Amino acid sequence: MSMLPLPVSLSASRRDHSRRHPGGSRHYRSTRDVLLTRARVTNLGFFILAAFAAVSFLVNLAWYFSEPADYAHEGTYAAPRAIWETLPRERALEELDHLIMVPGHAIWKGTNLEARFDEDQWVLEPYQRGGGRIAAFFKHIAAAADLARQDEHSLLVFSGGQTRPSSTTTEAESYMRLAHVSDLLPTLAPSSSSSSSSALLRATTENHALDSYQNLLFSIARFHEYTGRWPARITVVGYEMKRRRFMELHRAALRWPAARFTYVGIDAEGEDAASAQQGELQNGYLPYTQDTYGCHGTLLAKRRARNPFLRFHSYYSSAPELGGLLNWCPDRSQGGRAALYPGSLPWDSLR
């Protein structure tokens, strides 16, 4: 085993001893003296540094292998450990694979179930008054909740942000509150390891979407945030007149397989169907054919107008695999505003 070079001062000391001891007899000092001999870097200092490095390595190794499985999130935007440690997700939620989404269209501010069809209990746009639209909103909620109760592997997600300056809540939260007071929400029996004895709701809100494209994309991200996995199937319950927008444009923009996507359409009974279809074509379908991701011009202006409280989502952290898609806003250099996102997506393997 090779030894470290002796300190300079020790070499000089040996030369002095050789001069003092005729015949060239060698005089070796004790190990303690060698370690304590002053030099530019003493052997003792080296061993102390080496020991410190070894301890540091072992501590870091132990910390790495003690990381909880739920923190194994990759990507530039992954959330810090301090956030994930506050999420007591039930194991049973990881068995859910069917996203049932209801896009919000208005905000219910009431508390009395019997007055749910009263327009004064809603925050509405002028064009939403009359024509049975409120009844259609409730039918969307009830139909989606019924589908969720039929499928124990589904999660019901109400989607819609705080889009109105006069409201203190979001479209999604108001829809869920209405579903709750109507006793419509599906439940999930707690697992044997659950800390709660009460049934869990198989329903949640997505509180940031500002348009129909974001309703779909953000609800997928929220599903992942809530369950820890990606959905395998998607059902959207909304206006029949918006079927083509969701089926042909938004689904395709996300490259979600058509065989795993269902749309349930329910229109307002008292509304002029032809007029509604024409309005949808001009204000919804056609603009998205020219701006697939809604991030330019008129569609971007709508998002800004619907975000008076300057809110933004958490999905860069909770769904980092979608970071590229969330940022995708193609222009001429990327093939035009209708160019599809070219990167990988978590559901690419679905057929």
C-alpha positions as a Python dict, from the first residue, in 0.01 Angstrom:
ca = {
    (1, 'M'): (0, 0, 0),
    (2, 'S'): (153, 334, -106),
    (3, 'M'): (193, 608, 148),
    (4, 'L'): (124, 976, 105),
    (5, 'P'): (433, 1195, 43),
    (6, 'L'): (589, 1315, 364),
    (7, 'P'): (547, 1679, 457),
    (8, 'V'): (822, 1916, 354),
    (9, 'S'): (903, 1995, 716),
    (10, 'L'): (947, 1626, 792),
    (11, 'S'): (1191, 1579, 503),
    (12, 'A'): (1393, 1872, 629),
    (13, 'S'): (1386, 1726, 979),
    (14, 'R'): (1521, 1396, 849),
    (15, 'R'): (1809, 1572, 678),
    (16, 'D'): (1889, 1747, 1005),
    (17, 'H'): (1882, 1416, 1190),
    (18, 'S'): (2110, 1258, 929),
    (19, 'R'): (2358, 1532, 988),
    (20, 'R'): (2333, 1489, 1365),
    (21, 'H'): (2370, 1108, 1358),
    (22, 'P'): (2695, 993, 1206),
    (23, 'G'): (2686, 684, 994),
    (24, 'G'): (2360, 786, 831),
    (25, 'S'): (2142, 601, 1079),
    (26, 'R'): (1770, 664, 1018),
    (27, 'H'): (1541, 797, 1289),
    (28, 'Y'): (1166, 744, 1232),
    (29, 'R'): (909, 953, 1418),
    (30, 'S'): (583, 819, 1561),
    (31, 'T'): (260, 821, 1356),
    (32, 'R'): (119, 1091, 1583),
    (33, 'D'): (421, 1311, 1520),
    (34, 'V'): (389, 1256, 1146),
    (35, 'L'): (21, 1354, 1145),
    (36, 'L'): (81, 1663, 1356),
    (37, 'T'): (385, 1781, 1168),
    (38, 'R'): (318, 2126, 1022),
    (39, 'A'): (313, 2155, 646),
    (40, 'R'): (117, 2324, 374),
    (41, 'V'): (-148, 2052, 409),
    (42, 'T'): (-98, 1809, 696),
    (43, 'N'): (-183, 1443, 672),
    (44, 'L'): (-425, 1491, 962),
    (45, 'G'): (-607, 1763, 770),
    (46, 'F'): (-634, 1538, 468),
    (47, 'F'): (-786, 1255, 669),
    (48, 'I'): (-1034, 1493, 834),
    (49, 'L'): (-1147, 1622, 494),
    (50, 'A'): (-1176, 1269, 358),
    (51, 'A'): (-1385, 1161, 656),
    (52, 'F'): (-1613, 1463, 619),
    (53, 'A'): (-1664, 1387, 248),
    (54, 'A'): (-1747, 1024, 323),
    (55, 'V'): (-2004, 1118, 588),
    (56, 'S'): (-2160, 1375, 355),
    (57, 'F'): (-2186, 1116, 78),
    (58, 'L'): (-2354, 863, 306),
    (59, 'V'): (-2604, 1121, 437),
    (60, 'N'): (-2700, 1226, 84),
    (61, 'L'): (-2730, 864, -23),
    (62, 'A'): (-2964, 789, 267),
    (63, 'W'): (-3177, 1096, 186),
    (64, 'Y'): (-3203, 996, -180),
    (65, 'F'): (-3328, 645, -105),
    (66, 'S'): (-3572, 774, 158),
    (67, 'E'): (-3760, 988, -97),
    (68, 'P'): (-4131, 896, -109),
    (69, 'A'): (-4259, 744, -434),
    (70, 'D'): (-4508, 1026, -482),
    (71, 'Y'): (-4220, 1270, -520),
    (72, 'A'): (-4076, 1094, -824),
    (73, 'H'): (-4174, 1371, -1062),
    (74, 'E'): (-3947, 1451, -1350),
    (75, 'G'): (-3930, 1760, -1562),
    (76, 'T'): (-3815, 2117, -1550),
    (77, 'Y'): (-4126, 2233, -1365),
    (78, 'A'): (-4152, 1962, -1096),
    (79, 'A'): (-4283, 2094, -766),
    (80, 'P'): (-4061, 2094, -456),
    (81, 'R'): (-4089, 1828, -191),
    (82, 'A'): (-4250, 2069, 57),
    (83, 'I'): (-4561, 2078, -163),
    (84, 'W'): (-4597, 1706, -230),
    (85, 'E'): (-4562, 1621, 138),
    (86, 'T'): (-4888, 1806, 208),
    (87, 'L'): (-5094, 1592, -33),
    (88, 'P'): (-5246, 1292, 150),
    (89, 'R'): (-5377, 1120, -164),
    (90, 'E'): (-5586, 810, -103),
    (91, 'R'): (-5459, 498, -280),
    (92, 'A'): (-5809, 432, -413),
    (93, 'L'): (-5787, 747, -626),
    (94, 'E'): (-5508, 589, -827),
    (95, 'E'): (-5759, 333, -958),
    (96, 'L'): (-5967, 601, -1132),
    (97, 'D'): (-5908, 618, -1507),
    (98, 'H'): (-6215, 789, -1657),
    (99, 'L'): (-6232, 1168, -1670),
    (100, 'I'): (-6586, 1307, -1692),
    (101, 'M'): (-6567, 1682, -1750),
    (102, 'V'): (-6832, 1954, -1741),
    (103, 'P'): (-6723, 2290, -1888),
    (104, 'G'): (-6864, 2586, -1698),
    (105, 'H'): (-7059, 2862, -1870),
    (106, 'A'): (-7177, 3081, -1582),
    (107, 'I'): (-7153, 3119, -1204),
    (108, 'W'): (-7427, 3017, -962),
    (109, 'K'): (-7423, 3245, -659),
    (110, 'G'): (-7726, 3100, -484),
    (111, 'T'): (-7767, 2865, -189),
    (112, 'N'): (-8131, 2763, -224),
    (113, 'L'): (-8174, 2459, -447),
    (114, 'E'): (-8536, 2542, -523),
    (115, 'A'): (-8426, 2876, -673),
    (116, 'R'): (-8159, 2726, -898),
    (117, 'F'): (-8346, 2828, -1215),
    (118, 'D'): (-8382, 3189, -1104),
    (119, 'E'): (-8163, 3403, -1331),
    (120, 'D'): (-8099, 3647, -1046),
    (121, 'Q'): (-7915, 3366, -866),
    (122, 'W'): (-7661, 3344, -1149),
    (123, 'V'): (-7386, 3567, -1284),
    (124, 'L'): (-7474, 3570, -1654),
    (125, 'E'): (-7374, 3745, -1973),
    (126, 'P'): (-7660, 3938, -2136),
    (127, 'Y'): (-7694, 3682, -2417),
    (128, 'Q'): (-7735, 3401, -2161),
    (129, 'R'): (-8061, 3533, -2023),
    (130, 'G'): (-8373, 3359, -2142),
    (131, 'G'): (-8390, 3064, -2378),
    (132, 'G'): (-8364, 2799, -2109),
    (133, 'R'): (-7987, 2822, -2073),
    (134, 'I'): (-7987, 2787, -1694),
    (135, 'A'): (-8190, 2468, -1721),
    (136, 'A'): (-7930, 2341, -1969),
    (137, 'F'): (-7647, 2418, -1725),
    (138, 'F'): (-7817, 2208, -1459),
    (139, 'K'): (-7882, 1927, -1706),
    (140, 'H'): (-7510, 1921, -1788),
    (141, 'I'): (-7429, 1887, -1417),
    (142, 'A'): (-7692, 1619, -1354),
    (143, 'A'): (-7609, 1412, -1662),
    (144, 'A'): (-7237, 1412, -1585),
    (145, 'A'): (-7298, 1320, -1221),
    (146, 'D'): (-7522, 1034, -1330),
    (147, 'L'): (-7252, 900, -1562),
    (148, 'A'): (-6998, 926, -1280),
    (149, 'R'): (-7219, 734, -1039),
    (150, 'Q'): (-7254, 457, -1297),
    (151, 'D'): (-6876, 421, -1337),
    (152, 'E'): (-6691, 370, -1010),
    (153, 'H'): (-6360, 428, -1188),
    (154, 'S'): (-6452, 780, -1298),
    (155, 'L'): (-6369, 1123, -1163),
    (156, 'L'): (-6612, 1409, -1222),
    (157, 'V'): (-6437, 1740, -1291),
    (158, 'F'): (-6616, 2073, -1317),
    (159, 'S'): (-6399, 2318, -1510),
    (160, 'G'): (-6404, 2696, -1529),
    (161, 'G'): (-6222, 2993, -1377),
    (162, 'Q'): (-6320, 3310, -1194),
    (163, 'T'): (-6427, 3472, -1518),
    (164, 'R'): (-6665, 3744, -1397),
    (165, 'P'): (-6550, 4063, -1220),
    (166, 'S'): (-6862, 4064, -1001),
    (167, 'S'): (-6808, 3711, -867),
    (168, 'T'): (-6602, 3592, -572),
    (169, 'T'): (-6587, 3231, -689),
    (170, 'T'): (-6517, 3026, -1001),
    (171, 'E'): (-6753, 2869, -1251),
    (172, 'A'): (-6629, 2525, -1145),
    (173, 'E'): (-6680, 2580, -773),
    (174, 'S'): (-7031, 2712, -826),
    (175, 'Y'): (-7124, 2410, -1039),
    (176, 'M'): (-6988, 2172, -777),
    (177, 'R'): (-7171, 2356, -500),
    (178, 'L'): (-7495, 2325, -695),
    (179, 'A'): (-7428, 1954, -751),
    (180, 'H'): (-7354, 1914, -380),
    (181, 'V'): (-7674, 2075, -254),
    (182, 'S'): (-7861, 1868, -514),
    (183, 'D'): (-7706, 1551, -367),
    (184, 'L'): (-7570, 1448, -706),
    (185, 'L'): (-7200, 1396, -639),
    (186, 'P'): (-7050, 1045, -667),
    (187, 'T'): (-6849, 905, -378),
    (188, 'L'): (-6557, 672, -328),
    (189, 'A'): (-6548, 432, -34),
    (190, 'P'): (-6238, 493, 184),
    (191, 'S'): (-5966, 229, 178),
    (192, 'S'): (-5867, 25, 483),
    (193, 'S'): (-5560, 245, 527),
    (194, 'S'): (-5757, 569, 507),
    (195, 'S'): (-5740, 812, 797),
    (196, 'S'): (-6100, 915, 730),
    (197, 'S'): (-6406, 703, 798),
    (198, 'S'): (-6631, 903, 565),
    (199, 'A'): (-6673, 842, 194),
    (200, 'L'): (-6458, 1048, -40),
    (201, 'L'): (-6604, 1249, -323),
    (202, 'R'): (-6522, 1130, -673),
    (203, 'A'): (-6556, 1487, -789),
    (204, 'T'): (-6338, 1796, -792),
    (205, 'T'): (-6297, 2134, -956),
    (206, 'E'): (-6060, 2273, -1214),
    (207, 'N'): (-6055, 2644, -1134),
    (208, 'H'): (-5840, 2806, -1403),
    (209, 'A'): (-5979, 2736, -1752),
    (210, 'L'): (-6074, 3046, -1951),
    (211, 'D'): (-6212, 2881, -2266),
    (212, 'S'): (-6321, 2545, -2403),
    (213, 'Y'): (-5973, 2434, -2510),
    (214, 'Q'): (-5842, 2501, -2160),
    (215, 'N'): (-6147, 2326, -2014),
    (216, 'L'): (-6028, 2006, -2178),
    (217, 'L'): (-5652, 2040, -2134),
    (218, 'F'): (-5663, 2172, -1779),
    (219, 'S'): (-5912, 1904, -1671),
    (220, 'I'): (-5669, 1636, -1786),
    (221, 'A'): (-5397, 1808, -1585),
    (222, 'R'): (-5628, 1837, -1284),
    (223, 'F'): (-5716, 1467, -1312),
    (224, 'H'): (-5345, 1388, -1288),
    (225, 'E'): (-5301, 1633, -1001),
    (226, 'Y'): (-5589, 1474, -809),
    (227, 'T'): (-5533, 1103, -877),
    (228, 'G'): (-5161, 1081, -951),
    (229, 'R'): (-5222, 921, -1291),
    (230, 'W'): (-5347, 1008, -1639),
    (231, 'P'): (-5698, 927, -1758),
    (232, 'A'): (-5748, 646, -2007),
    (233, 'R'): (-6090, 771, -2121),
    (234, 'I'): (-6256, 1111, -2143),
    (235, 'T'): (-6623, 1206, -2151),
    (236, 'V'): (-6731, 1568, -2194),
    (237, 'V'): (-7086, 1678, -2111),
    (238, 'G'): (-7183, 2014, -2260),
    (239, 'Y'): (-7378, 2187, -2533),
    (240, 'E'): (-7464, 1975, -2835),
    (241, 'M'): (-7382, 2268, -3061),
    (242, 'K'): (-7019, 2251, -2937),
    (243, 'R'): (-6975, 1883, -3020),
    (244, 'R'): (-6769, 1947, -3334),
    (245, 'R'): (-6548, 2199, -3156),
    (246, 'F'): (-6453, 1945, -2890),
    (247, 'M'): (-6446, 1633, -3106),
    (248, 'E'): (-6277, 1769, -3417),
    (249, 'L'): (-6061, 2052, -3284),
    (250, 'H'): (-5977, 2036, -2912),
    (251, 'R'): (-5941, 1658, -2898),
    (252, 'A'): (-5723, 1666, -3209),
    (253, 'A'): (-5515, 1954, -3071),
    (254, 'L'): (-5426, 1733, -2773),
    (255, 'R'): (-5375, 1430, -3000),
    (256, 'W'): (-5615, 1236, -2779),
    (257, 'P'): (-5735, 913, -2949),
    (258, 'A'): (-6089, 941, -3086),
    (259, 'A'): (-6180, 591, -2969),
    (260, 'R'): (-6128, 700, -2608),
    (261, 'F'): (-6324, 1025, -2629),
    (262, 'T'): (-6701, 1064, -2583),
    (263, 'Y'): (-6912, 1375, -2607),
    (264, 'V'): (-7260, 1405, -2455),
    (265, 'G'): (-7447, 1703, -2597),
    (266, 'I'): (-7745, 1874, -2430),
    (267, 'D'): (-7873, 2202, -2573),
    (268, 'A'): (-8113, 2454, -2419),
    (269, 'E'): (-8469, 2360, -2509),
    (270, 'G'): (-8602, 2714, -2546),
    (271, 'E'): (-8321, 2843, -2767),
    (272, 'D'): (-8331, 2894, -3142),
    (273, 'A'): (-8117, 2601, -3257),
    (274, 'A'): (-8026, 2750, -3595),
    (275, 'S'): (-7918, 3079, -3442),
    (276, 'A'): (-7717, 2902, -3172),
    (277, 'Q'): (-7539, 2688, -3430),
    (278, 'Q'): (-7451, 2991, -3638),
    (279, 'G'): (-7315, 3172, -3334),
    (280, 'E'): (-7105, 2870, -3242),
    (281, 'L'): (-6969, 2847, -3594),
    (282, 'Q'): (-6868, 3212, -3611),
    (283, 'N'): (-6746, 3264, -3255),
    (284, 'G'): (-6610, 2922, -3165),
    (285, 'Y'): (-6549, 2662, -3431),
    (286, 'L'): (-6403, 2876, -3709),
    (287, 'P'): (-6167, 3080, -3488),
    (288, 'Y'): (-6018, 2757, -3350),
    (289, 'T'): (-5963, 2617, -3699),
    (290, 'Q'): (-5729, 2911, -3760),
    (291, 'D'): (-5578, 2930, -3411),
    (292, 'T'): (-5582, 2574, -3279),
    (293, 'Y'): (-5446, 2652, -2934),
    (294, 'G'): (-5631, 2981, -2885),
    (295, 'C'): (-5319, 3182, -2810),
    (296, 'H'): (-5338, 3458, -3072),
    (297, 'G'): (-5561, 3751, -3162),
    (298, 'T'): (-5930, 3727, -3077),
    (299, 'L'): (-5911, 3404, -2878),
    (300, 'L'): (-5623, 3532, -2666),
    (301, 'A'): (-5815, 3856, -2606),
    (302, 'K'): (-6109, 3650, -2477),
    (303, 'R'): (-5885, 3473, -2228),
    (304, 'R'): (-5751, 3802, -2100),
    (305, 'A'): (-6101, 3946, -2065),
    (306, 'R'): (-6207, 3639, -1867),
    (307, 'N'): (-5923, 3668, -1617),
    (308, 'P'): (-6002, 3986, -1421),
    (309, 'F'): (-5842, 3850, -1103),
    (310, 'L'): (-5510, 3762, -1271),
    (311, 'R'): (-5515, 3395, -1173),
    (312, 'F'): (-5286, 3125, -1313),
    (313, 'H'): (-5271, 2749, -1280),
    (314, 'S'): (-5038, 2506, -1099),
    (315, 'Y'): (-5006, 2248, -1374),
    (316, 'Y'): (-4646, 2325, -1466),
    (317, 'S'): (-4561, 2177, -1126),
    (318, 'S'): (-4828, 1909, -1081),
    (319, 'A'): (-4823, 1787, -1442),
    (320, 'P'): (-4472, 1871, -1566),
    (321, 'E'): (-4506, 1623, -1852),
    (322, 'L'): (-4747, 1873, -2010),
    (323, 'G'): (-4509, 2168, -1984),
    (324, 'G'): (-4432, 2173, -2355),
    (325, 'L'): (-4797, 2149, -2455),
    (326, 'L'): (-4903, 2415, -2205),
    (327, 'N'): (-4648, 2650, -2363),
    (328, 'W'): (-4720, 2556, -2724),
    (329, 'C'): (-4830, 2859, -2926),
    (330, 'P'): (-4725, 2801, -3289),
    (331, 'D'): (-4662, 3081, -3533),
    (332, 'R'): (-4546, 3099, -3894),
    (333, 'S'): (-4197, 2969, -3816),
    (334, 'Q'): (-4350, 2655, -3660),
    (335, 'G'): (-4591, 2577, -3939),
    (336, 'G'): (-4865, 2830, -3874),
    (337, 'R'): (-5116, 2889, -3598),
    (338, 'A'): (-5291, 2558, -3665),
    (339, 'A'): (-4974, 2347, -3634),
    (340, 'L'): (-5017, 2058, -3391),
    (341, 'Y'): (-4789, 2017, -3093),
    (342, 'P'): (-4503, 1786, -3205),
    (343, 'G'): (-4366, 1680, -2867),
    (344, 'S'): (-4432, 1363, -2669),
    (345, 'L'): (-4746, 1335, -2453),
    (346, 'P'): (-4828, 1099, -2165),
    (347, 'W'): (-5113, 938, -2360),
    (348, 'D'): (-4921, 868, -2682),
    (349, 'S'): (-4939, 494, -2613),
    (350, 'L'): (-5320, 492, -2593),
    (351, 'R'): (-5506, 353, -2892),
}
